[in-house]
Amino acid sequence: MGKLATIDVALDEMLVNLAAIVLRLAKPEVTRTPEARRALAQSVRQYAVCAKRSSDPRVHELKSQLDETLKPSLRIVAIDGVKVA
């Protein structure tokens, strides 16, 4: 059983490293095009599939952070009809 635990820990470490890479790629200056956004969404979905079985809390926290990258950023463009920057 020790070898399985070692493999599990190694997979968790790889998932943590993979999430760090995807988070770097999720920056707005990198994901400007629709193709880049689709690729990011696919990466986040694939990460979620892999993270589902992990028991490492870091993996699940990173999954939450990655999910947040797919949400559109909202900004106020007018207050009481006055355009703001």
CYANA upper distance limits for C-alpha pairs under 8 A (distance plus 0.5 A):
  1 MET  CA      5 ALA  CA      6.98
  2 GLY  CA      6 THR  CA      6.75
  3 LYS  CA      7 ILE  CA      6.71
  4 LEU  CA      8 ASP  CA      6.59
  5 ALA  CA      9 VAL  CA      6.68
  6 THR  CA     10 ALA  CA      6.68
  7 ILE  CA     11 LEU  CA      6.62
  8 ASP  CA     12 ASP  CA      6.74
  9 VAL  CA     13 GLU  CA      6.76
 10 ALA  CA     14 MET  CA      6.76
 11 LEU  CA     15 LEU  CA      6.67
 12 ASP  CA     16 VAL  CA      6.73
 12 ASP  CA     54 SER  CA      7.33
 12 ASP  CA     56 ASP  CA      7.13
 12 ASP  CA     59 VAL  CA      7.37
 13 GLU  CA     17 ASN  CA      6.76
 14 MET  CA     18 LEU  CA      6.49
 15 LEU  CA     19 ALA  CA      6.54
 15 LEU  CA     47 TYR  CA      8.18
 15 LEU  CA     50 CYS  CA      8.34
 15 LEU  CA     51 ALA  CA      7.78
 15 LEU  CA     59 VAL  CA      7.04
 16 VAL  CA     20 ALA  CA      6.89
 16 VAL  CA     58 ARG  CA      7.55
 16 VAL  CA     59 VAL  CA      6.37
 16 VAL  CA     62 LEU  CA      7.81
 17 ASN  CA     21 ILE  CA      6.98
 18 LEU  CA     22 VAL  CA      6.78
 19 ALA  CA     23 LEU  CA      6.47
 19 ALA  CA     47 TYR  CA      8.01
 19 ALA  CA     62 LEU  CA      6.82
 19 ALA  CA     63 LYS  CA      8.01
 19 ALA  CA     66 LEU  CA      7.96
 20 ALA  CA     24 ARG  CA      6.82
 21 ILE  CA     25 LEU  CA      6.87
 22 VAL  CA     26 ALA  CA      6.60
 22 VAL  CA     40 LEU  CA      7.95
 22 VAL  CA     43 SER  CA      7.72
 22 VAL  CA     44 VAL  CA      8.14
 22 VAL  CA     66 LEU  CA      8.20
 23 LEU  CA     27 LYS  CA      7.55
 23 LEU  CA     66 LEU  CA      7.02
 23 LEU  CA     69 THR  CA      8.39
 25 LEU  CA     30 VAL  CA      6.51
 25 LEU  CA     31 THR  CA      7.65
 25 LEU  CA     40 LEU  CA      8.01
 26 ALA  CA     30 VAL  CA      7.11
 26 ALA  CA     31 THR  CA      6.70
 26 ALA  CA     40 LEU  CA      7.11
 26 ALA  CA     69 THR  CA      6.89
 27 LYS  CA     31 THR  CA      6.87
 28 PRO  CA     32 ARG  CA      6.64
 30 VAL  CA     36 ALA  CA      8.00
 31 THR  CA     36 ALA  CA      5.40
 31 THR  CA     37 ARG  CA      5.94
 31 THR  CA     40 LEU  CA      8.13
 32 ARG  CA     36 ALA  CA      7.12
 32 ARG  CA     37 ARG  CA      7.69
 33 THR  CA     37 ARG  CA      6.88
 34 PRO  CA     38 ARG  CA      6.68
 35 GLU  CA     39 ALA  CA      6.66
 36 ALA  CA     40 LEU  CA      6.63
 37 ARG  CA     41 ALA  CA      6.66
 38 ARG  CA     42 GLN  CA      6.68
 39 ALA  CA     43 SER  CA      6.68
 40 LEU  CA     44 VAL  CA      6.66
 40 LEU  CA     70 LEU  CA      8.43
 41 ALA  CA     45 ARG  CA      6.68
 41 ALA  CA     70 LEU  CA      7.08
 42 GLN  CA     46 GLN  CA      6.64
 43 SER  CA     47 TYR  CA      6.57
 44 VAL  CA     48 ALA  CA      6.67
 44 VAL  CA     63 LYS  CA      8.23
 44 VAL  CA     66 LEU  CA      6.65
 44 VAL  CA     67 ASP  CA      7.30
 45 ARG  CA     49 VAL  CA      6.94
 46 GLN  CA     50 CYS  CA      6.98
 47 TYR  CA     51 ALA  CA      6.46
 47 TYR  CA     63 LYS  CA      7.73
 48 ALA  CA     52 LYS  CA      6.48
 48 ALA  CA     63 LYS  CA      6.76
 49 VAL  CA     53 ARG  CA      8.48
 50 CYS  CA     54 SER  CA      8.04
 51 ALA  CA     59 VAL  CA      6.72
 51 ALA  CA     60 HIS  CA      7.16
 51 ALA  CA     63 LYS  CA      7.68
 52 LYS  CA     60 HIS  CA      8.45
 54 SER  CA     59 VAL  CA      7.48
 54 SER  CA     60 HIS  CA      8.26
 55 SER  CA     59 VAL  CA      8.40
 56 ASP  CA     60 HIS  CA      7.39
 57 PRO  CA     61 GLU  CA      6.66
 58 ARG  CA     62 LEU  CA      6.59
 59 VAL  CA     63 LYS  CA      6.64
 60 HIS  CA     64 SER  CA      6.84
 61 GLU  CA     65 GLN  CA      6.88
 62 LEU  CA     66 LEU  CA      6.59
 63 LYS  CA     67 ASP  CA      6.62
 64 SER  CA     68 GLU  CA      6.84
 65 GLN  CA     69 THR  CA      7.19
 66 LEU  CA     70 LEU  CA      7.67
 67 ASP  CA     71 LYS  CA      7.77
 76 ILE  CA     84 VAL  CA      7.84
 77 VAL  CA     83 LYS  CA      6.21
 77 VAL  CA     84 VAL  CA      5.96
 77 VAL  CA     85 ALA  CA      7.38
 78 ALA  CA     82 VAL  CA      5.58
 78 ALA  CA     83 LYS  CA      4.72
 78 ALA  CA     84 VAL  CA      5.90
 79 ILE  CA     83 LYS  CA      7.04
 79 ILE  CA     84 VAL  CA      7.55
